[in-house]
Amino acid sequence: MRTNLAPLHARLLNTAAIELWPAPLLRARSNGDARLLARARTVLRRKRDGRYLAAALDAGLMPLVPRLADEPGIDQALDLLETQEGPRRGPAQPPGELPLHGLRERLEALGLDDGYATRTGLELVAEPEWLLLAGFDRYRRPLWLRPAAARAWQALRTAAAADGVTLEAISGYRSHDYQLGIFERKLARGQAVTQILQVNAAPGYSEHHGGDALDIGTPGEPPAEASFEATPAFAWLRAHAAAHGFAMSYPRDNPHGIVYEPWHWRFSR
């Protein structure tokens, strides 16, 4: 991942099944990937499993999977690629929302029905059409947020640093498909769906989908643990986050059935 070449105004362009990534922000998974990413401008990446599908080079589009034309959602992704690489490069307006796509199938895959929303009080959250690079998280992964949330997060970190407090992003935007993958990985480790739902909202219902929520940590503290509440970082957030538009989403005894999450904050201005 060539972070030294990654402008902080970089955008992730979004479709229902495929994301369009700035090539400098992607990790090379092989020597071949490294050579390709060095020449590519944009890479089409499958949401479901992160597979690289095609790379936009100066010489044209290079398919990276067999039968690219049969890939679900490829026509929409290629249309978006043509638009963003044309004379009007990059979207100028605030991001709209993608149509909700395949949520019933994702819930059914987990044995959940339409009553999940009623039981939890959680709302469906659409994915943005595009997101802004807000820096990098603890693991040096690109942190994608809506533009207003990205600016607010950078201002929040700067204000905390001025007071001697270091805030780190643990995670930001997640797609519906990525959320389903979290469930699948935990199920494979032997956890029950009911157990997972105490920590993770069902696909389509996580605040992370909207690009305005992020999990926050601080150096030396394990990620996403209740022990975060004992840190100076959490005390600083309790005192100052609201002034920057952030609020903690899941306090103790919240009505959604989600465990206390002192690390999860959402921008809402």
N, C-alpha and C positions, 0 to 999 in steps of 0.2 A: 504494500500500500504506500503510494508516494505522497505522504502527507505534506512534504515540503512544497509540493506543487498544487495542493488543494486549496482553492480560494474559499474564503468563508462565505461567499455568496453562492456557492454551488448548490444545485437543486437536485432532488430526487423526484423524477416524474413517475406518475403512478397510473396503472390501469388495474382492472379487476384481477388479472392473473399474472401480470408481468410488470416489473419495475425497470425503469431506465436509469442506470447509474452512471455518473461521471467515472470514466475508467480509472483516473488516478486514485480514486478512493477505494478501489477493490483490492483485496488480497490475492496475490498470485498463489495458486495451489500446485503449480508445477513449473518447471523451467519453460515449458511451452506457453503457459499462462503468462509468465513474466514477460516473455518476448512479445506476446500479443498485446498485453495491456500497455506496454511501452509505446505501441503504435496506435492504440485505439482512442477514440474520443468518448464514445458511449458504449455501454454494454447492456444488453437486454438480459435480465436475470429473472428466472422463474421464482415466484413467491413461495410456492409450496415447499420447495426443497433447496432453494438457493442456486440451482444449476444455471451456469452461464449458457445462454441460448444463441447469442449472436453478438458480434462486435462491429461497430461502425468505424471503418478506417477511411483514410483519405481516398483509397482506391475503391471503396464501396463497402457493402455489407458482407461480412464473413460469417456464415452459419457455423455454429459450434456443436450442433446436435444433428443427427440424421432426420430427414423429413421435417425441416423447420416449418414448412408451410402447413403441416398438420398440427402444429403446437396450439393448444387451446389459447385463444386470446391474441394470437400473433398478428392478425390484421389490425386490430386496434392499437397494438404496441408499435407496429411499423408506421401507421398513420401519425401517431404521436411523435415518433422519431423524425419523420419528414417535417412535421410542423416545427419542432424545436430546433432543427438544424437548418431551417430556412432563413430568409431575411429577417423575420421577426423572432429571433432566437430567444427562447425562454419566455415563460408566461409573465405578463406584466401586471395582471390583476391578482388580488388575493385569491388563494386557492378555493375552488368550489369543493363539492363532495362527490365521491363516486357513488353510483347506485349500489344499494345493498345487494350483495351477490352471493348466492349459495349458502345463506345462513341456516336455513332449515336443514339442509344436508349435513352441515357441520354439527348442529345440535343432535340430530338423529344418530350421527356416528358416535356420539358420547352417551347415547341413551337418554337424552333430554328432550322435552317437548316444549310446546309454545307457552306452557305455564311457567317456565323458568323466570321470565321477566316479571310476572305477577308475584311469584313467591319471593323474589329478591328485591324488587323495586328498582332494578337496574334498567337503564335505557339502552336501546340500540345505538351504536356509535359508528357513523360512516367514516371511511378513510378519506383523507384529503386528496385532491387531484395532484398536488405537488407539495413538497416539504423543503425547508431550508436547512442547510448544514449549520448546526449550532455549536460546532466544535467536535470534540471527541470524548468518549466516555472513559471510564477507568481502564478499560481494556484496549484503548486506542482504536475502538471502532467508531465510525462516523455516527454522530448523534443528530438524528433528523427530528425537526419540530416544525410546527406552523411558524410563519415569519414572526408574528407578534410574540409567540411563546419563546422563540429562539432569541429574540432581542431581550426579552425579559429575563431569561435564564442567564445570559451573559452579564446583564446589569446586576442580577442577584449575586452571582459569583464575585464580581468586582467589588460590590459593597461588602460582602462577607470578608474578602481578602483584606480590605482596608481596615477591618476590625480584627485581623489576625486569625480568621477562620477560613479553612479550606473546604470548599464544597466540591464533590465529584459527582458527575452523572453516572448512574449504574446502567440505566436503559431509558430510552425515549419512545419514539414511535414503534409500534408493532402492527403488522398487518393481521387481518383475520386468519389467514393461513398460518402465519407464524404462531399465533395464539393456539391454534389447533395442534401444531407441532409440540408445543409445551405440554399439552395434555397427553399426547401420544407417547412422548418420552417418559413422562411420569408414570403412565399406565404400564409401560414396558418395565419399569423398575418395581412394579407391584403395588403402587398406590391405587386407591379406589377413587372413582370420580367424585364422590361426596367429599373425600378428603382434599382433593385438589381444588375443589370449588371454594374451600375456605381460604385459599390463598390466591387463586387465579379466577377471574371472571371467565365465563364461557365465551368462546369465540363470537365476536360481534358485540360483546357487552363490556369489553375492557376500555377504560379511559385512555389507555395507550394508543388505541386505534385512531383517535382523533388528532394526534400530534400535538396536544397541549398538556400532556401529563408526563412526568418523568420520575424515576426512582433516584433518590439522592443519597449519597454516602459521604464518608470522610476518610482520609488516609488512616490505615491501621485498624479500621472497623470492618468486620465482615459485611457483605452486602445483604440487604433485605432481612435484617434481624431486628427484633424488638429492642435489643441492647443499644441500638442507635439513639434511643431517647435519652440515654445517660451521657451523651457526648456534648461538648460545647457547640458543635455544629447544629444539633437539634435545638438547643436552647436559643441559638441565634435565629434559627428559622422561626421558632415560635414567636420571637419578638419582632422580627423584621420582614418575614416573607409576605405578609398581607399587604404591606406597603408597595410591594413589587407585583401584586396581583396573584400570588400563589396561596393556595389553601391546602391543608392536609385532607385527603379524601376519606380516609377510613380510620376515624378515631376509635377508641374503645367502645364497645357495645353499639356499633353502627347497625342500622336496620337492614343491611344487605347480606348479612351472614358471612362477611369477610373478616378475617382476623385483623387485629390492630396493626396498622402499617404506618409507623412514624416516618418511614422513608418515602412514602408515595405522596407527591404533591402535584397539584394541577393549576395551571394558569387559566384564569377565567375572565380577563378583561376584554 
